[in-house]
């Protein structure tokens, strides 16, 4: 294999590794979000009882909803990043750069 072939293989491997890292991060974030959603639902059910009532329960509910919203936005951003990286890798391979 000549130097150009080695560079092309190396670039393709780098792109594939980048996509794999982004996909793994996205999966981890989805897992964390699922765990948090289960935890928040359980906590929400508990606060519906006498222990959680009044303004404190309302404030906690808003905070939990806001946290979930930020985590969903972060997961969506990772999905977009993974899609862009995947598209770049595909283009590089199709153009003979990867």
C-alpha positions in Angstrom: 0.0 0.0 0.0 1.4 3.4 -0.9 1.5 6.5 1.3 -1.8 7.8 -0.1 -3.5 4.5 0.6 -2.2 4.5 4.2 -3.4 8.1 4.7 -6.8 7.3 3.3 -7.2 4.3 5.6 -6.1 6.4 8.5 -8.5 9.2 7.8 -11.4 6.7 7.4 -10.5 5.0 10.7 -10.4 8.4 12.4 -13.8 9.4 11.0 -15.3 6.0 12.0 -13.8 6.4 15.5 -15.3 9.9 15.8 -18.7 8.6 14.8 -18.4 5.7 17.2 -17.5 8.0 20.1 -20.4 10.3 19.4 -22.8 7.4 19.1 -21.6 5.9 22.4 -22.0 9.3 24.2 -25.5 9.6 22.8 -26.4 6.1 24.0 -24.9 6.9 27.5 -26.9 10.1 27.7 -30.1 8.3 26.6 -29.4 5.7 29.4 -28.9 8.4 32.0 -32.1 10.2 30.8 -34.1 7.0 31.1 -32.8 6.4 34.6 -33.6 9.9 35.6 -37.0 9.7 34.1 -37.8 6.6 36.1 -36.3 8.2 39.3 -38.3 11.4 38.7 -41.5 9.5 38.1 -41.0 7.5 41.3 -40.2 10.7 43.3 -43.1 12.4 41.7 -45.4 9.6 42.8 -44.0 9.8 46.3 -44.4 13.6 46.5 -48.1 13.2 45.6 -48.6 11.8 49.1 -48.8 13.9 52.3 -45.0 14.2 52.5 -44.9 16.4 49.3 -47.4 19.1 49.2 -47.7 22.8 48.7 -45.2 25.1 47.2 -42.2 22.9 47.8 -43.7 20.1 45.7 -44.5 22.6 42.9 -41.0 24.1 42.9 -39.4 20.6 42.8 -41.7 19.6 39.9 -40.6 22.6 37.9 -36.9 21.9 38.6 -37.2 18.3 37.6 -39.1 19.2 34.4 -36.4 21.8 33.6 -33.6 19.3 34.1 -35.3 16.8 31.9 -35.8 19.4 29.2 -32.0 20.3 29.3 -31.1 16.6 29.1 -33.4 16.0 26.2 -31.8 19.0 24.4 -28.3 17.6 25.1 -29.3 14.2 23.8 -30.7 15.8 20.6 -27.5 17.8 20.1 -25.5 14.6 20.4 -27.8 12.8 17.9 -27.3 15.7 15.4 -23.5 15.6 16.0 -23.5 11.9 15.4 -25.5 12.3 12.2 -23.2 15.0 10.9 -20.1 12.9 11.7 -21.7 9.9 10.0 -22.5 12.0 6.9 -19.0 13.5 6.8 -17.5 10.0 7.1 -19.7 8.7 4.3 -18.8 11.7 2.1 -15.1 11.3 2.7 -15.3 7.6 1.8 -17.3 8.4 -1.3 -14.9 11.1 -2.4 -11.9 8.8 -1.9 -10.6 10.9 1.1 -11.5 8.3 3.7 
